[in-house]
Amino acid sequence: MQVQVLGNSLVVTTDKQWNGQALQDGLKRQLMLPSAYVKGLFADGRVRSGKQRLSADDVVQGSTKILLMGDVEDDYGIHISASHMDANRAIVPLWEDDHALILNKPAGLIIYPSDAGESDTLAHRVASYYERTGQRHKVRHVHRLDRDTTGAILYAKHGYIARALDALLAERRVERTYWAVVQGQPKSPRGSIRLPIGRDRHTAGRYRVSKTGKEAVTVYEVLGSVSIANGKVSLVQCRLETGRTHQIRVHMSAIGCPVVGDVLYGGGDGVGTVDLEQGYALHAVQLAFYHPYDRRQVTVHAPLPEHFAQLLARVGLGRFAEVGAI
């Protein structure tokens, strides 16, 4: 199967995996589009072969070119100004094709503005990148990272891939791996933390382990630990099986190992005499997903930010600063 962008449309060239299926079923199974969306495509006459309008019940045979019209090119959905073109604010993709984009998010940025007063978010910088590279796409993040969490984040470039990636995320086929420098040392060198998470009713913006919260599962492995200031500090690799707000931060704190620099969850501003001058030490080091069009696994590593690598060096875990070893 080939899926290509052509202006404001997708051109899908079917292969044998489509053979014998009704076209509506092929769009749902092969392109991972939701039923209601597929129904709307046919109702609006947006599924075509050349100029011919196709029917949902048409049976696919052999290699066929299908045109899906619209939902590719769009306004950015966010206002950008000349300041976003500043080289210091420019983003460089870790990976990109015509359908999706993976970035290495810096610390100190929220993903999307929550009110009109926020004029520099990652969404602004993505829109600026699209403009600078001559692309017209709505800014669509597939998942979120907290303001001071750094690392790999996935964006969908058009409405078709956005719906497919949402489905993959729900099926836990978007794999997110993080590194966290934490105070202390987990009792077991590896394991799963299965503790539900809900809002903290007493502190705005804070979450906590709660019996009435949503299921949350974090799989972790201790990569290294050292003694410092009459205690321990550890580098822990975490993989999310669910994606709750502040999940790793809440779970690490719940087992007595808060993320260094995470004041909200008891991590303080450093360890011993070593202060973390920027944010906290949580980095999305790897992102992997099944590409529904190429039918292959895409795996991308995000280099550590300078403040994270420096912290590792200063506490005696500098040997892990090279991310390629993951």
C-alpha angles and dihedrals in degrees: 000000000000125000117189134176114237111180107293094349143069121234111208119193107197126219136195093291088070095050116124095007126121107250092244090055092048091054091050097044104033100033094031094230120161118252096243092051092049090049089053092051091058094041090055094046092242097135111082147156105216103314093333117108111228129217127231090238097051109124118232117229126176124332108341131173113227122189118211107194126213134355094087107085116044144144114284090247091226134072118246129190137197090271090068089062089064111123090233089061097042118118126216116205120236089205135358144170133165091282110038144018135208120201136186102236117214124222121267099038129109117216099238134005114264093194139016093261094069106090103165116052133136087262090059090052093047090051089049090051091051091050093047092051096043097251125140109204136135110248105252121173114198095203137359140248123200119253096264098031111104133200145053119010128171127227129189116220099202142018097260097055090039090062092045093050091048088056092048090050091051090049090050092243093128102082117204121190123187138189118216130182104214137183113250128002127278113247092238122045090227137007148116126281109211106181124137116238129214139160120290103239092201100052124044114232093015129113131199144183106278134173088222094047129103123278112274127181126183121180112204142183127189108232096183144342134199136183116248133162094356091308144065135269121193141192108224128189113213130190120196119226090174130026109225122160111273088356101155092040092051095043095047090049090048092059092047097260108103119186112265110256094017099123093172092065101035101273096125121208096292145328123282109318092342113098125194104223097193129046118301135307104263120120131175095226100176138022124187131177141166108252105224094204101042091034092221137112115259113203121184130182121209116212115236116261116246096252091053094048091047091052091053090051094047095051094045101261096103093126088076094056092098104082093196090082093072 
